[in-house]
Amino acid sequence: MTLQDLIDEYRRVMSDAAVPYLLPDEVVAGYVNQAVDEACERALLIEDRSSPACCQITLVAGQANYPLHPSVIKVKRVARGRCVLTETSVEELDEECFGWETLAGPPNRYIHTGGDTLLVTRIPTADDVLADALLSLIVYRKPLVPLTVDTPNAQPEVKALYQPRLLSWVYRCAHLTRDSEQYDPAEALRQESIFEAAFGKRPDANVQRKRRDKRPPVVRMRF
């Protein structure tokens, strides 16, 4: 469905097809963008391994922390040449080696330290950067470019299967718009539950922090 298709369906369901509209197209488009972002954060709908802006990081000698593109939700994989870096955690590294933060050499592990930073260990040297300075990432992200009324034929950057389900969030936002004939908190809550059934619950900040702090699973063999 295009953005215009979604707006038209919204106007049909919400009986907001007469000019002047209760909510202008720009506002509805904004709600559609919110819906796409919410769906991506809840269900990790967009996997990207090729967009340079969010899937490539250039190593710098002496630097361990690197900013991630704002669209990145979760890092799935990090590689340097033929070497796949292992995801780790501060807790695991603290147990293994005191002072790991200062170790220099070819990076072989990484920590996604939050929504906007990737930390690699060890810290690359000038020789490491000269040998191979590029990190290649596979990430889950939100759309790189929001939909606007200037491009009504553009489609949300999620599979067509999920596009109609985005409208539940749009209805929810519309029903929470104060000073509007559509204001209806009870119906907004019902629409949000429909959206949640389609895309799952939104992880709050505390849950996201616990996920980041959780040590990656390690399979240990017993002999």
Residue frames as qw, qx, qy, qz and C-alpha x, y, z in Angstrom:
[[0.000, 0.888, 0.461, 0.000, 0.00, 0.00, 0.00],
 [0.369, 0.460, -0.038, 0.807, 1.23, 3.48, -0.82],
 [0.107, -0.170, -0.464, 0.863, 1.07, 6.33, 1.65],
 [0.387, -0.016, -0.185, -0.903, -1.94, 7.67, -0.27],
 [0.596, -0.196, -0.731, -0.269, -3.64, 4.26, 0.01],
 [0.408, -0.256, -0.709, 0.515, -3.14, 4.29, 3.76],
 [0.078, 0.129, 0.209, -0.966, -4.43, 7.85, 4.07],
 [0.490, -0.090, -0.449, -0.742, -7.47, 7.02, 1.93],
 [0.578, -0.261, -0.773, -0.016, -8.25, 3.95, 4.05],
 [0.226, -0.207, -0.556, 0.773, -7.87, 5.99, 7.21],
 [0.255, 0.058, -0.017, -0.965, -10.32, 8.59, 5.90],
 [0.565, -0.163, -0.636, -0.501, -12.82, 5.89, 4.90],
 [0.540, -0.280, -0.757, 0.236, -12.75, 4.11, 8.27],
 [0.248, -0.315, -0.450, 0.798, -12.67, 7.29, 10.35],
 [0.153, 0.808, 0.560, 0.101, -15.34, 9.07, 8.27],
 [0.241, -0.753, 0.062, 0.610, -12.95, 11.94, 7.65],
 [0.537, 0.238, 0.578, 0.566, -13.30, 12.28, 3.88],
 [0.154, 0.892, 0.382, 0.184, -14.99, 15.68, 3.72],
 [0.440, 0.213, -0.093, 0.867, -12.95, 18.83, 3.21],
 [0.130, 0.711, -0.624, 0.297, -11.85, 20.45, 5.48],
 [0.739, -0.043, -0.665, 0.100, -10.49, 17.27, 7.05],
 [0.667, -0.739, -0.051, -0.079, -10.52, 16.75, 10.79],
 [0.624, -0.546, 0.388, 0.403, -6.87, 15.75, 10.45],
 [0.440, 0.777, -0.305, -0.330, -4.84, 16.99, 7.46],
 [0.921, 0.313, -0.225, 0.060, -2.82, 14.63, 5.29],
 [0.303, 0.636, -0.555, 0.442, 0.44, 15.79, 6.89],
 [0.495, -0.445, 0.540, -0.516, -0.75, 14.71, 10.33],
 [0.960, 0.049, 0.144, -0.236, -1.98, 11.34, 9.10],
 [0.735, 0.527, -0.375, 0.205, 1.32, 10.78, 7.29],
 [0.035, -0.617, 0.610, -0.496, 3.12, 11.53, 10.55],
 [0.759, -0.244, 0.433, -0.420, 1.03, 8.89, 12.30],
 [0.941, 0.314, -0.115, -0.044, 1.89, 6.40, 9.54],
 [0.437, 0.613, -0.544, 0.372, 5.59, 7.08, 10.13],
 [0.411, -0.478, 0.580, -0.516, 5.07, 6.53, 13.85],
 [0.932, 0.004, 0.185, -0.313, 3.34, 3.25, 13.07],
 [0.814, 0.459, -0.329, 0.136, 6.24, 2.03, 10.92],
 [0.138, 0.603, -0.615, 0.489, 8.80, 2.97, 13.57],
 [0.639, -0.333, 0.472, -0.508, 6.77, 1.28, 16.30],
 [0.970, 0.162, 0.009, -0.184, 6.35, -1.89, 14.24],
 [0.649, 0.545, -0.456, 0.271, 10.08, -2.03, 13.48],
 [0.106, -0.556, 0.624, -0.538, 11.07, -1.55, 17.12],
 [0.760, -0.195, 0.409, -0.466, 8.65, -4.23, 18.28],
 [0.936, 0.180, 0.286, -0.100, 9.13, -6.86, 15.56],
 [0.364, -0.523, 0.584, 0.503, 12.49, -6.03, 13.90],
 [0.722, 0.552, 0.382, -0.169, 10.90, -5.93, 10.46],
 [0.524, 0.829, -0.196, 0.015, 13.76, -4.37, 8.47],
 [0.795, -0.365, 0.309, 0.375, 17.02, -6.32, 8.23],
 [0.427, 0.892, -0.148, -0.028, 19.76, -4.47, 6.35],
 [0.808, -0.316, 0.284, 0.408, 23.20, -5.63, 5.30],
 [0.611, 0.367, 0.358, 0.603, 23.98, -3.28, 2.44],
 [0.045, 0.953, 0.173, 0.243, 23.12, 0.36, 3.19],
 [0.568, 0.332, -0.341, 0.671, 26.47, 2.11, 3.74],
 [0.214, -0.646, 0.148, -0.717, 25.02, 4.62, 6.21],
 [0.710, -0.477, 0.275, -0.439, 24.09, 1.95, 8.75],
 [0.998, -0.009, 0.063, 0.010, 26.04, -1.14, 7.66],
 [0.738, 0.377, -0.189, 0.527, 29.60, 0.16, 7.32],
 [0.433, -0.893, 0.070, 0.100, 31.96, 1.54, 9.96],
 [0.622, 0.606, -0.323, 0.376, 35.50, 2.69, 9.22],
 [0.772, -0.485, -0.214, 0.352, 37.94, 1.85, 11.98],
 [0.134, 0.901, -0.226, 0.344, 40.21, 4.56, 13.32],
 [0.646, 0.164, -0.572, 0.479, 43.53, 3.80, 15.01],
 [0.162, 0.074, -0.567, 0.804, 43.24, 4.16, 18.77],
 [0.484, -0.104, 0.058, -0.867, 39.43, 4.39, 18.76],
 [0.062, 0.072, 0.984, -0.151, 37.17, 1.78, 20.39],
 [0.292, 0.551, 0.634, -0.457, 33.73, 3.46, 20.26],
 [0.069, 0.048, 0.581, 0.810, 31.89, 4.15, 17.00],
 [0.439, 0.264, 0.292, -0.808, 28.55, 5.89, 16.46],
 [0.292, 0.294, 0.887, 0.205, 25.77, 3.90, 14.85],
 [0.126, -0.283, -0.434, -0.846, 23.24, 5.36, 12.44],
 [0.362, -0.066, 0.420, -0.829, 20.16, 6.68, 14.31],
 [0.755, 0.052, -0.294, -0.584, 17.94, 4.19, 12.47],
 [0.496, 0.182, -0.843, 0.104, 19.72, 1.14, 13.94],
 [0.736, -0.487, 0.010, -0.471, 17.70, -0.77, 16.53],
 [0.846, -0.369, 0.384, 0.008, 19.81, -3.91, 16.95],
 [0.224, 0.656, -0.683, -0.229, 23.14, -5.16, 15.63],
 [0.972, 0.030, 0.066, -0.222, 22.86, -8.73, 14.35],
 [0.910, 0.036, 0.140, 0.389, 26.38, -9.33, 13.02],
 [0.009, 0.938, -0.287, -0.193, 29.73, -7.54, 12.73],
 [0.916, 0.107, 0.201, 0.331, 32.56, -8.68, 10.45],
 [0.038, -0.861, 0.372, 0.346, 36.00, -7.41, 9.51],
 [0.257, 0.460, -0.783, -0.330, 37.10, -9.01, 6.29],
 [0.659, -0.039, -0.718, -0.221, 36.70, -12.76, 6.79],
 [0.247, -0.038, -0.770, 0.587, 36.67, -12.43, 10.58],
 [0.423, -0.638, -0.452, -0.457, 33.28, -12.37, 12.29],
 [0.007, -0.392, 0.535, -0.749, 33.45, -10.48, 15.56],
 [0.401, -0.353, -0.837, 0.118, 31.89, -12.15, 18.60],
 [0.334, -0.707, -0.113, -0.613, 29.25, -10.28, 20.56],
 [0.517, -0.101, -0.666, 0.529, 30.19, -9.94, 24.21],
 [0.355, -0.857, -0.290, -0.235, 29.36, -7.87, 27.27],
 [0.010, -0.762, 0.425, -0.488, 31.15, -5.71, 29.79],
 [0.761, -0.463, 0.342, -0.299, 30.45, -8.30, 32.49],
 [0.981, 0.137, 0.060, 0.123, 31.98, -11.13, 30.47],
 [0.555, 0.637, -0.257, 0.470, 35.08, -9.12, 29.61],
 [0.304, -0.744, 0.381, -0.457, 35.52, -8.01, 33.23],
 [0.907, -0.301, 0.268, -0.123, 35.57, -11.64, 34.32],
 [0.915, 0.313, 0.027, 0.254, 38.08, -12.64, 31.66],
 [0.636, 0.211, -0.051, 0.740, 40.63, -9.84, 31.71],
 [0.245, -0.835, -0.244, 0.429, 41.10, -6.85, 33.98],
 [0.137, -0.650, 0.281, 0.693, 41.98, -3.78, 31.92],
 [0.552, 0.340, 0.691, 0.319, 40.51, -5.12, 28.68],
 [0.242, 0.917, 0.263, -0.177, 39.51, -1.54, 27.79],
 [0.057, -0.866, 0.372, 0.330, 43.14, -0.69, 27.00],
 [0.687, -0.092, 0.653, 0.305, 44.15, -3.78, 25.02],
 [0.340, 0.675, -0.296, -0.584, 45.29, -2.97, 21.47],
 [0.290, -0.141, 0.895, 0.310, 45.18, -5.17, 18.40],
 [0.241, -0.126, -0.690, -0.671, 42.84, -6.47, 15.71],
 [0.554, -0.101, 0.307, -0.767, 39.21, -6.15, 16.93],
 [0.269, 0.006, -0.945, -0.186, 37.62, -9.54, 17.53],
 [0.130, -0.517, -0.809, 0.249, 34.65, -8.73, 19.78],
 [0.072, -0.365, -0.164, -0.914, 31.99, -6.06, 20.00],
 [0.043, -0.456, -0.735, 0.499, 29.40, -4.68, 22.38],
 [0.062, -0.604, -0.435, -0.665, 26.28, -2.87, 21.26],
 [0.264, -0.106, -0.563, 0.776, 26.38, -0.44, 24.15],
 [0.227, 0.520, 0.447, -0.692, 22.95, 1.06, 23.54],
 [0.566, 0.684, 0.443, -0.123, 20.96, 2.53, 20.73],
 [0.365, 0.928, -0.062, -0.048, 23.74, 4.61, 19.22],
 [0.049, -0.790, 0.611, 0.012, 27.21, 3.16, 19.87],
 [0.975, 0.103, -0.191, 0.053, 29.28, 0.11, 18.92],
 [0.331, -0.790, 0.516, -0.020, 32.31, -0.68, 21.09],
 [0.887, 0.315, -0.334, 0.042, 35.01, -2.95, 19.67],
 [0.476, -0.695, 0.538, -0.026, 37.73, -4.75, 21.52],
 [0.554, -0.431, -0.074, 0.709, 40.59, -4.83, 21.05],
 [0.135, 0.887, 0.032, -0.441, 41.41, -1.25, 20.09],
 [0.809, 0.491, 0.164, 0.278, 42.70, -1.16, 16.49],
 [0.466, -0.550, 0.233, 0.653, 46.25, 0.04, 15.86],
 [0.286, 0.699, -0.293, -0.586, 47.49, 1.91, 12.81],
 [0.001, 0.274, -0.906, -0.323, 48.69, -1.40, 11.33],
 [0.294, 0.347, 0.871, -0.185, 45.26, -2.99, 11.91],
 [0.372, 0.731, 0.226, -0.526, 43.54, -0.10, 10.16],
 [0.174, 0.601, -0.584, -0.516, 45.98, -0.31, 7.26],
 [0.137, -0.065, 0.977, 0.149, 45.32, -4.04, 6.92],
 [0.160, -0.475, -0.771, -0.392, 41.51, -3.71, 6.92],
 [0.021, -0.010, 0.332, -0.943, 39.67, -0.65, 8.20],
 [0.505, -0.149, -0.312, -0.791, 36.11, -1.65, 7.29],
 [0.257, 0.094, 0.871, -0.407, 33.55, -3.22, 9.61],
 [0.374, -0.137, -0.615, -0.681, 30.53, -4.71, 7.81],
 [0.296, 0.033, 0.685, -0.665, 27.33, -4.88, 9.84],
 [0.283, -0.386, -0.766, -0.429, 24.00, -6.62, 9.54],
 [0.074, 0.051, 0.488, -0.868, 21.43, -4.62, 11.48],
 [0.024, -0.662, -0.743, -0.093, 17.77, -4.32, 12.22],
 [0.154, -0.108, -0.054, 0.981, 16.66, -0.75, 11.72],
 [0.303, 0.696, 0.465, -0.455, 13.85, 1.73, 11.23],
 [0.586, 0.707, 0.304, 0.252, 13.25, 3.40, 7.85],
 [0.535, -0.092, 0.067, 0.837, 16.06, 5.61, 6.62],
 [0.046, -0.102, -0.211, -0.971, 13.68, 8.17, 5.08],
 [0.284, 0.369, 0.683, -0.563, 10.20, 9.05, 6.44],
 [0.223, 0.531, 0.717, 0.393, 7.15, 9.13, 4.21],
 [0.017, 0.371, 0.149, -0.917, 5.84, 12.56, 3.26],
 [0.502, 0.647, 0.475, -0.320, 2.80, 13.90, 1.45],
 [0.215, 0.737, -0.394, -0.505, 5.19, 15.13, -1.27],
 [0.224, 0.290, -0.889, -0.276, 5.71, 11.48, -2.29],
 [0.709, -0.066, 0.300, -0.634, 2.21, 9.99, -1.91],
 [0.893, 0.250, -0.291, -0.235, 3.05, 6.94, -4.05],
 [0.216, 0.482, -0.792, 0.306, 5.92, 5.84, -1.80],
 [0.822, -0.319, -0.427, -0.199, 5.35, 2.72, 0.28],
 [0.575, -0.718, 0.355, -0.166, 6.39, 2.02, 3.89],
 [0.348, 0.576, -0.740, 0.017, 9.70, 0.19, 4.04],
 [0.470, -0.160, 0.814, -0.302, 8.13, -3.00, 5.39],
 [0.092, 0.099, 0.929, 0.345, 6.67, -6.01, 3.62],
 [0.375, -0.211, -0.380, -0.819, 3.28, -5.52, 1.96],
 [0.526, -0.341, -0.779, 0.000, 1.86, -8.15, 4.32],
 [0.374, -0.401, -0.537, 0.641, 2.32, -5.81, 7.28],
 [0.084, 0.167, 0.132, 0.974, 1.28, -2.53, 5.71],
 [0.417, -0.541, -0.454, -0.573, -2.50, -2.71, 6.34],
 [0.657, -0.492, -0.517, 0.241, -1.84, -3.59, 9.99],
 [0.355, 0.059, -0.191, 0.913, -0.08, -0.25, 10.47],
 [0.213, -0.519, -0.311, -0.767, -3.42, 1.51, 10.37],
 [0.610, -0.595, -0.519, 0.065, -4.36, 0.36, 13.87],
 [0.500, -0.321, -0.217, 0.775, -1.65, 2.65, 15.22],
 [0.048, 0.240, 0.261, 0.934, -2.87, 5.50, 13.01],
 [0.455, -0.600, -0.504, -0.423, -6.41, 5.05, 14.37],
 [0.635, -0.487, -0.432, 0.415, -5.01, 4.93, 17.89],
 [0.346, -0.105, -0.048, 0.931, -3.20, 8.26, 17.41],
 [0.155, -0.396, -0.400, -0.812, -6.25, 9.86, 15.85],
 [0.564, -0.610, -0.521, -0.194, -8.42, 8.82, 18.79],
 [0.591, -0.477, -0.301, 0.576, -5.91, 10.43, 21.16],
 [0.253, 0.301, 0.157, 0.906, -5.98, 13.77, 19.34],
 [0.077, -0.554, -0.572, 0.600, -7.52, 16.25, 21.75],
 [0.227, 0.565, 0.042, -0.792, -9.89, 18.97, 20.59],
 [0.239, 0.171, -0.749, -0.594, -11.03, 16.63, 17.84],
 [0.781, -0.042, -0.019, -0.623, -14.34, 14.92, 17.15],
 [0.800, 0.189, -0.569, -0.037, -12.37, 11.69, 16.99],
 [0.022, -0.483, 0.694, -0.533, -11.07, 11.89, 20.57],
 [0.892, -0.237, -0.128, -0.362, -11.90, 8.55, 22.23],
 [0.128, -0.630, 0.742, -0.187, -9.32, 7.16, 24.70],
 [0.757, -0.067, 0.602, -0.244, -11.15, 3.84, 25.09],
 [0.840, 0.530, 0.104, -0.054, -11.13, 3.20, 21.34],
 [0.267, 0.809, -0.514, 0.096, -7.50, 4.32, 21.18],
 [0.438, -0.453, 0.751, -0.198, -6.63, 1.66, 23.74],
 [0.852, 0.220, 0.445, -0.164, -8.51, -0.97, 21.73],
 [0.671, 0.726, -0.148, 0.003, -6.69, -0.04, 18.54],
 [0.012, -0.743, 0.653, -0.144, -3.35, -0.15, 20.36],
 [0.671, -0.214, 0.686, -0.180, -4.13, -3.68, 21.53],
 [0.848, 0.487, 0.196, -0.078, -4.85, -4.69, 17.92],
 [0.397, 0.817, -0.405, 0.105, -1.51, -3.22, 16.87],
 [0.334, -0.587, 0.707, -0.211, 0.22, -5.00, 19.74],
 [0.854, 0.061, 0.493, -0.157, -1.32, -8.31, 18.70],
 [0.764, 0.644, -0.009, 0.033, 0.14, -7.82, 15.23],
 [0.483, 0.702, -0.367, 0.372, 3.64, -6.60, 16.15],
 [0.699, -0.184, -0.529, 0.445, 4.17, -7.44, 19.81],
 [0.384, -0.879, -0.208, 0.193, 4.74, -5.31, 22.89],
 [0.347, 0.822, -0.229, 0.389, 7.13, -2.41, 22.75],
 [0.749, -0.206, -0.394, 0.491, 10.20, -3.12, 24.94],
 [0.206, -0.975, -0.062, -0.061, 10.62, -0.33, 27.45],
 [0.235, 0.817, -0.459, 0.257, 13.95, 1.28, 28.28],
 [0.539, -0.535, 0.602, -0.245, 14.53, -0.97, 31.30],
 [0.926, 0.139, 0.350, -0.041, 13.95, -4.14, 29.28],
 [0.657, 0.717, -0.153, 0.176, 16.28, -2.89, 26.55],
 [0.083, -0.787, 0.553, -0.261, 18.98, -2.16, 29.12],
 [0.745, -0.302, 0.570, -0.170, 18.67, -5.66, 30.61],
 [0.898, 0.411, 0.152, 0.041, 18.95, -7.18, 27.14],
 [0.419, 0.805, -0.345, 0.238, 22.15, -5.22, 26.49],
 [0.285, -0.669, 0.613, -0.309, 23.62, -6.21, 29.85],
 [0.935, -0.079, 0.297, -0.178, 22.73, -9.87, 29.44],
 [0.267, -0.522, 0.733, 0.344, 25.73, -11.95, 28.55],
 [0.662, 0.348, -0.462, -0.476, 25.57, -13.69, 25.17],
 [0.942, -0.191, 0.211, -0.176, 24.98, -17.46, 25.56],
 [0.165, 0.632, -0.754, -0.072, 28.13, -19.58, 25.56],
 [0.965, -0.023, -0.164, -0.203, 27.99, -23.31, 24.91],
 [0.174, -0.664, 0.713, -0.142, 30.47, -25.11, 27.14],
 [0.828, 0.135, -0.520, -0.162, 31.51, -28.70, 26.46],
 [0.622, -0.571, 0.480, -0.240, 32.11, -31.16, 29.26],
 [0.602, 0.411, -0.682, -0.051, 34.62, -33.94, 28.91]]
